[in-house]
Amino acid sequence: MQSHTLSRVRGVPIRFHTSRLRQSEDIPDDQSGDSVPMPFTFVPRFHNEESVRRMRYKRLGSTDMFISRIAFGCGPIGGLFGNVEDSITQILECAIKSGINFIDTAYWYGQGRSEEILGKVLSKIPRKAYYISTKVGRFELDYARTFDFRSDKILQDLTTSLKKLRLPYVDICFVQIHDVEFDPNENIILYETLPALEIAKHSGKIRYIGLTGYPLRKLAYVFCFSIFFFFACVVFCTVRTTSDLKTHEHSKFHETLTTFCFRIRGFRLHGPGSIPGMGSIAMAMERQRFDETMKLRCGDGEAAETSKQNVVCSMQRYYFRSVVENSTVRVDVVMTYCHASLNDNALGEYVKFFESKNIGLLNGSPLSMGLLTEKGPPPWHPASPTIRQTCLAAIQYCSSKKIPVEKLAIDYAINYPGVCSCIVGMDSVEQVLKNIETACTELREVEQRLRDRIMRRYFDQLENANWENVDVHSYWKRLKALGLTALATNRHSSVESLASTMSSFSLS
């Protein structure tokens, strides 16, 4: 029996239609008559059949993949958390043979080191035995080359990743959408990055498209944020108060858009329903133009910022459905991290949204990037002193009861409602076996009581405090000091570049 705190977000009840989900999540019964159906990734004479039967598997959104409740995260292989203790070959083979069938990596994990090592190890493992994902968008440690979402860069580096992995394709390619916070022009994600991945999908280089990131609101609204941004700019040109939006008809918007867009690359609207055309407009928009309109209509200061937020929120309410329904690129999977953990379970507020879009949900970093470990977080961890101290107090309390906090945290994350799988970084065979045991068994009653106690005594006091935008501020501060802000804010490739990239990529 699981803890009652699992279905609550710091006191807010979350309802899940478990019977409906279970019907579509379970692995279809095979024809062999076995009581426990085997996953599609099962390979006879390679897997440990007993271990695979113990593992639980769930369908990932609307994909054809049934993945293990715990997945193998490759951050430690890339050196993010120090040196790996055992042979990486032994660690990965142990994980896959024991039933883990999903591997998550990225170029960012050691600037290609994780992918290169994986390529050597995976060459000895049947391709059918696992699913694998990689990520694009965040690349080098150098501040001038850390982020790049241009279509040609995305496809070029995806090709590089495939070569390092020694694979003809990956099952999922994630855009590190949280890093778009580091780029002031969000439109490039919608109108270059995602279409580039659509090209890769049609070329057979990837099977599904995903978004990954830390800020939950950014993940939930990335499909339509830039169009909200454009609509808000139009509204500021035509209405003076937010209440005017209630009577602002589509015909008025069409009239305004026609006038406003007359000078934007010769674009013309053909009617109120030409939503796809908004993409061309939004791609042409710049934050500077919006800010200039803001200043002209509302002035400077806090009041102007409040007005801007009010309008954007209003447009989300009125136009969110139509924009999502007319999105040209289907996003199949979303991965977030550190938001379905003991210290921060804010993901629950967004689960219903992702379910309504039939998007598979993955949960990364159940230990909050080392915060919820006896070893402690790495030096680069962005958490505030308050969060660090609270986590440390909870860890010490668990230690006094001789129960490892890591076990409580991983069990909580694995069983978080609405999540398909939990991605855990593992750097030793012993750790792999412990995590698999946690995934396949329930907590003892004394462990459940202890977890409830530390949730109430320590973590509820944090009110889901997080570190959103901490890295963003330091990133821009550093770029400004280096005089590189202009370089980082003008990374746009043209439509012609996208077309030429499509041709060359399709032939590669």
Secondary structure, DSSP 8 states (H G I E B T S, - for coil): ---GGGGEETTEE----HHHHHHHHS----SS--SS---TT--TTTS-HHHHHHS-EEE-TTSS-EEESEEEE-TTTTTTTS--SS-HHHHHHHHHHTT--EEE--TTTTTTHHHHHHHHHHTTS-GGG-EEEEEESB--SSGGGSB---HHHHHHHHHHHHHHHT-S-EEEEEEEGGGGGGSS-THHIIIIIHHHHHHHHHTTSEEEEEEEES-HHHHHHTTTHHHHHHHHHHHHHH-SSGGGGGG--HHHHHHHHHHHTTTSTT----STT-TTHHHHHHHH--HHHHHHHHHHHH-SSHHHHHHHHHHHHHHHHHHHHHHHHT-SS---EEEEESSSBTTB-TTHHHHHHHHHTT-EEEEE-TTTTTTTSSS---TT----HHHHHHHHHHHHHHHHTT--HHHHHHHHHHT-TT--EEEEE--SHHHHHHHHHHHHS---HHHHHHHHHHHHHTGGGGTT---TTHHHHHHHHHHHHHT-HHHHH-----HHHHHHHHHHHHH-
